[in-house]
């Protein structure tokens, strides 16, 4: 079985990949710096930039966050690296019959909501679609 784009992975695999990137075992330190350098402004506010395949943003409450997401009609994923806090959060989800609409049940929104809940240790806030 292959996942979307020919990739099948787990949270453990993504954690190992993250460590390998951070320790320059996959790419040189210079290449990793380029990978996570903000190049293209994503909006008018100047808070979010696109690097080489990664979004780099400054979250006022949490510091620098580097992230990437992906989704199709049945699978959602978001990988968040809160670099200033040295915290990595990965959210992988599957949409099943009877679940909310794919546009609502989106991995990025869910990932950011859950990561904020984890980082603040405030578990009374959930994504809007769970109300």
C-alpha positions in Angstrom: 0.0 0.0 0.0 1.2 3.5 -0.8 -0.1 6.8 0.5 -0.9 9.9 -1.4 2.1 10.9 -3.6 3.6 7.4 -3.2 4.5 7.8 0.4 3.4 5.8 3.4 4.7 7.0 6.8 4.1 7.1 10.5 4.6 9.6 13.2 7.7 7.7 14.3 9.1 7.9 10.7 8.4 11.6 10.6 10.1 12.1 14.0 13.2 10.2 12.8 13.2 12.3 9.6 13.0 15.5 11.6 15.9 14.5 13.8 18.0 13.5 10.8 17.4 16.8 9.1 18.2 18.8 12.3 21.4 16.8 12.8 22.5 17.3 9.1 22.4 13.6 8.4 20.3 14.0 5.2 21.5 17.3 4.0 24.5 19.6 4.7 24.0 22.3 7.3 24.1 24.9 4.5 21.3 23.1 2.7 19.2 22.7 5.8 19.6 26.4 6.5 18.3 27.1 3.0 15.5 24.7 3.4 14.2 26.6 6.5 14.9 30.1 5.4 11.9 32.3 4.6 12.0 33.5 1.0 8.5 34.3 -0.3 6.0 36.4 1.7 2.7 34.5 1.9 0.5 37.4 2.8 0.2 41.1 3.4 1.0 40.9 7.1 4.6 39.8 6.7 4.2 37.1 9.3 4.4 34.0 7.1 6.9 33.0 4.5 7.5 30.1 2.2 10.9 28.5 2.1 12.0 25.4 0.1 8.8 23.4 0.7 8.2 24.7 4.2 6.2 27.5 5.7 8.1 29.6 8.2 6.2 31.9 10.5 6.6 33.8 13.7 3.8 33.0 16.2 3.8 35.8 18.8 2.9 33.4 21.6 5.1 30.5 20.6 8.0 31.8 18.5 9.3 30.4 15.2 7.2 27.6 13.7 8.2 25.7 10.6 5.4 23.6 9.1 4.2 21.7 6.1 0.8 20.0 5.4 -0.9 17.8 2.9 -4.3 16.4 2.3 -6.6 14.6 -0.1 -10.3 13.6 0.3 -9.5 11.0 3.0 -6.2 11.8 4.6 -4.8 14.9 6.3 -1.4 15.6 7.8 0.4 18.5 9.3 4.0 18.6 10.6 4.8 21.5 13.0 8.2 22.3 14.3 8.1 24.9 17.0 11.8 25.6 16.6 12.3 28.1 19.4 10.7 25.7 21.9 12.3 22.6 20.3 8.9 20.9 20.1 7.7 18.9 17.1 4.0 18.1 16.7 2.6 15.8 14.0 -1.1 15.3 13.4 -2.2 12.6 11.0 -5.9 12.0 10.4 -8.2 9.9 8.3 -11.7 11.0 7.2 -14.3 8.3 7.6 -17.8 8.0 6.3 -20.1 10.3 8.4 -17.2 12.6 9.4 -17.5 16.3 8.8 -17.0 17.6 5.3 -13.4 17.4 3.9 -13.2 21.2 3.7 -14.0 21.5 7.4 -12.0 18.5 8.6 -8.7 19.8 7.4 -5.4 18.7 8.8 -3.8 22.1 9.1 -6.6 23.7 11.1 -6.8 20.6 13.3 -3.0 20.5 13.7 -2.7 24.1 14.7 -5.7 23.9 17.1 -4.3 20.8 18.8 -0.7 22.1 18.9 -1.9 25.3 20.6 -3.8 23.2 23.1 -0.7 21.1 23.8 1.6 24.1 24.1 -0.7 26.0 26.4 -1.8 23.0 28.4 -5.3 24.3 27.9 -7.6 21.5 26.8 -10.9 23.3 26.9 -10.4 24.7 23.3 -11.1 22.5 20.3 -11.5 23.1 16.6 -14.7 24.9 15.7 -16.2 21.9 13.9 -16.2 19.9 17.1 -18.8 22.2 18.8 
